[in-house]
């Protein structure tokens, strides 16, 4: 009986030991996770915004991406403990693709011209709580683009007057006055409207027995001051009763 009791005591002791080891390991794991979460929550965060100063249609609500040599403005705030940090006394350095841009005390915004390819921008905030903070982000470069706005969702139109609008994006121009618009109809040059060269108005009439026919509309947009900035678009319209 004594031997059996001793054996049971040993088993109980082992079970208690395993339980304690598991419990301590669990506490350690939770403590490590909690420490990581607290550390992640309290680490300073860079809140960066940038915009390119080039042309997009007025109704465009998306991000304005730079083209080659587009002026770009970048700004940032440093967030620590859910508050914006006053960096007016900190040295801030900016670089792009490893080349210094600007540096200065409290320099939270910079302006520069983009390159022909995407850029890796780096911000260094010196001596913040005895540490240097480092942040790197990418700014892409887009080629100029052109879309055509037509009065149809399926490229089918009827007889009568239709207006097609050229919508250029990401050109290095302050407005449409810096852009040249060229139109063609079935391969033949045609002018845009006199008030708005970016729009083409056509009057489609039937010549003979009504039938369905296709017409080809082409638009080319070019930067007046930089001929290398160019974009084009071609659409094929199906006309009912032409």
ZAMARGU-4260 file (C-alpha; in steps of 0.2 Angstrom, whole numbers, plus 5000, padded with zeros to 4 digits):
<rodrens>
0) 5000/5000/5000 | 5014/5012/5004 | 5023/5008/4988 | 5007/5012/4978 | 5005/5028/4988
5) 5023/5033/4984 | 5020/5029/4966 | 5004/5040/4965 | 5013/5054/4974 | 5027/5053/4961
10) 5015/5053/4947 | 5005/5068/4955 | 5022/5078/4957 | 5026/5075/4939 | 5009/5081/4933
15) 5010/5096/4944 | 5028/5100/4937 | 5022/5098/4919 | 5007/5109/4923 | 5018/5122/4931
20) 5030/5122/4916 | 5016/5123/4904 | 5008/5137/4914 | 5024/5147/4915 | 5028/5144/4897
25) 5011/5151/4893 | 5013/5166/4904 | 5030/5169/4895 | 5022/5168/4878 | 5008/5180/4883
30) 5020/5192/4891 | 5032/5192/4875 | 5017/5195/4864 | 5010/5209/4875 | 5028/5216/4875
35) 5028/5215/4856 | 5011/5223/4854 | 5015/5237/4866 | 5032/5240/4857 | 5023/5241/4840
40) 5010/5252/4847 | 5022/5265/4854 | 5035/5265/4840 | 5035/5282/4831 | 5026/5281/4814
45) 5030/5291/4798 | 5014/5298/4790 | 5019/5303/4772 | 5010/5312/4758 | 5015/5317/4741
50) 5008/5324/4725 | 5014/5328/4708 | 5010/5344/4700 | 5005/5339/4682 | 4989/5339/4672
55) 4974/5328/4675 | 4955/5330/4670 | 4946/5341/4683 | 4934/5327/4687 | 4948/5315/4691
60) 4948/5310/4710 | 4963/5298/4710 | 4981/5299/4714 | 4991/5311/4703 | 5006/5302/4698
65) 5022/5310/4691 | 5029/5308/4674 | 5047/5311/4669 | 5053/5328/4677 | 5036/5331/4685
70) 5037/5343/4700 | 5033/5333/4716 | 5030/5340/4733 | 5032/5328/4748 | 5027/5331/4766
75) 5027/5321/4782 | 5022/5320/4800 | 5029/5310/4814 | 5016/5301/4825 | 5021/5295/4842
80) 5009/5290/4856 | 4995/5295/4844 | 5001/5313/4844 | 5010/5323/4830 | 5028/5326/4836
85) 5035/5344/4835 | 5051/5342/4825 | 5055/5360/4824 | 5072/5357/4832 | 5077/5341/4824
90) 5088/5339/4809 | 5079/5331/4794 | 5088/5324/4779 | 5080/5319/4762 | 5088/5309/4748
95) 5082/5301/4732 | 5089/5285/4725 | 5104/5288/4737 | 5107/5306/4731 | 5104/5320/4744
100) 5090/5331/4741 | 5089/5343/4755 | 5092/5344/4774 | 5088/5356/4787 | 5081/5359/4805
105) 5062/5355/4805 | 5062/5352/4786 | 5046/5342/4784 | 5042/5346/4766 | 5053/5346/4750
110) 5050/5349/4732 | 5060/5341/4717 | 5058/5335/4699 | 5055/5317/4697 | 5067/5306/4687
115) 5063/5295/4672 | 5060/5280/4683 | 5053/5277/4700 | 5062/5284/4715 | 5066/5278/4732
120) 5064/5292/4744 | 5072/5292/4761 | 5069/5303/4776 | 5080/5303/4792 | 5075/5312/4808
125) 5091/5314/4818 | 5092/5313/4837 | 5074/5309/4841 | 5074/5303/4859 | 5093/5299/4856
130) 5089/5289/4841 | 5089/5292/4822 | 5073/5288/4814 | 5074/5281/4796 | 5059/5279/4783
135) 5060/5274/4765 | 5046/5274/4752 | 5043/5273/4733 | 5036/5286/4721 | 5032/5278/4704
140) 5033/5287/4687 | 5019/5285/4675 | 5020/5288/4656 | 5006/5301/4650 | 4990/5292/4646
145) 4974/5296/4636 | 4957/5290/4637 | 4942/5294/4626 | 4925/5298/4633 | 4911/5293/4621
150) 4892/5294/4622 | 4890/5275/4623 | 4895/5261/4635 | 4897/5248/4621 | 4905/5258/4607
155) 4888/5259/4598 | 4880/5275/4592 | 4866/5281/4581 | 4864/5294/4568 | 4865/5312/4573
160) 4878/5323/4582 | 4890/5315/4594 | 4904/5322/4604 | 4920/5313/4609 | 4931/5320/4622
165) 4950/5317/4624 | 4955/5315/4643 | 4974/5316/4645 | 4982/5311/4661 | 5000/5314/4669
170) 5006/5327/4657 | 5019/5340/4663 | 5007/5354/4659 | 4998/5367/4670 | 4982/5365/4660
175) 4976/5360/4643 | 4983/5376/4635 | 5000/5367/4636 | 4994/5352/4626 | 4990/5350/4607
180) 4976/5339/4602 | 4975/5330/4584 | 4960/5320/4578 | 4957/5309/4563 | 4941/5301/4557
185) 4943/5285/4546 | 4961/5290/4544 | 4958/5308/4538 | 4963/5323/4549 | 4948/5332/4557
190) 4948/5348/4568 | 4942/5347/4586 | 4929/5360/4591 | 4934/5378/4590 | 4930/5382/4608
195) 4938/5366/4615 | 4951/5357/4604 | 4951/5342/4616 | 4933/5338/4610 | 4928/5331/4593
200) 4910/5334/4587 | 4904/5323/4572 | 4887/5323/4563 | 4883/5306/4557 | 4871/5305/4542
205) 4865/5291/4531 | 4870/5291/4513 | 4858/5278/4504 | 4850/5263/4512 | 4852/5262/4531
210) 4865/5249/4537 | 4877/5246/4551 | 4895/5252/4548 | 4911/5255/4558 | 4920/5271/4560
215) 4938/5274/4566 | 4942/5288/4578 | 4960/5292/4583 | 4966/5306/4595 | 4984/5311/4598
220) 4989/5322/4613 | 5006/5330/4614 | 5015/5342/4626 | 5018/5358/4616 | 5034/5362/4626
225) 5040/5344/4627 | 5036/5334/4611 | 5042/5318/4619 | 5027/5318/4630 | 5014/5311/4619
230) 4999/5299/4621 | 4987/5292/4608 | 4971/5282/4608 | 4960/5274/4594 | 4942/5268/4595
235) 4931/5259/4583 | 4913/5264/4584 | 4898/5254/4577 | 4885/5266/4569 | 4868/5260/4567
240) 4859/5266/4551 | 4874/5275/4543
</rodrens>
